[in-house]
Amino acid sequence: MAGQKGRDVLIKISDGGVPENFITLAGIRSSEIDLNAGSVDGTAMDSVDGWRELVPGAGVKSARVRGRGVFKDAASDARMRTIFFAGEISRWQLVIPGLGSLTGPLQISEMRWAGTHDGEATFSVDLESAGQLTFEPAQ
């Protein structure tokens, strides 16, 4: 597989409509998507030579998403602010170039805005999974 452009890693938020449309977060300069699968230790007295054994499928799965960029006060910014201050869990779509997309419920766990007197206004958002994410392979 050829190298992929980092700018193609997208964080999108649902517009909440029916049918549902996803809006790309405006101004994002960097994105991180972490998927985690916790393990459950099933080691017992009869485990071969005392080697640790894991219980398949028993751990908790989670995702954490971080986006950082330039504040643009776009429709996506307004949607994020609305759901954050309402404490809502909304649907998001995470696009990973060459791999596919993850879609499902995430909650904004942290939002930050910053700026200096001689620079641009920036923002960052952290999301935590709040249910099952579904994976759709890239076409």
C-alpha positions, 0 to 999 in steps of 0.5 A, a space after each residue: 500500500 502506498 503512503 497516505 496523506 495525513 490530511 485525509 484522516 478526517 473527523 466528522 460529526 453527524 448533523 443530527 438529521 434524517 437522513 444523517 449527513 456528516 460534517 468534516 471538522 473545519 480547520 483540523 491540522 492533526 488527528 489521532 485515533 486510538 483503538 483499545 481492547 482491554 484484556 482479561 487474565 484467565 491464567 489459572 493453576 493449570 496454565 501451561 508452565 505458568 504462562 498467562 492466558 487471556 479470555 478471548 473476547 472478554 475485554 472492554 473495547 474503547 476508542 479515543 480521538 483527538 483533533 487539533 487545528 485552527 478555529 474557523 467558527 464553521 458549522 462543525 464548530 457550532 455543532 460541537 459546541 451545542 452537543 458539548 454544552 448539552 452533554 449529548 452523545 452524538 454520532 461521529 465518523 472517523 475516516 482513515 485513508 486506505 483503511 476505511 471508516 469507523 462510525 458510532 457514538 462518541 462523547 466530547 470529553 474535552 474541548 480547548 481554545 487557545 491563541 496568542 496575540 500574534 498568532 491564530 486562534 486554535 482549538 482541540 477536541 477529545 472524544 471518547 467512545 460511548 458505544 459500538 463503533 462499526 467499521 466500513 472498509 475503504 472501497 
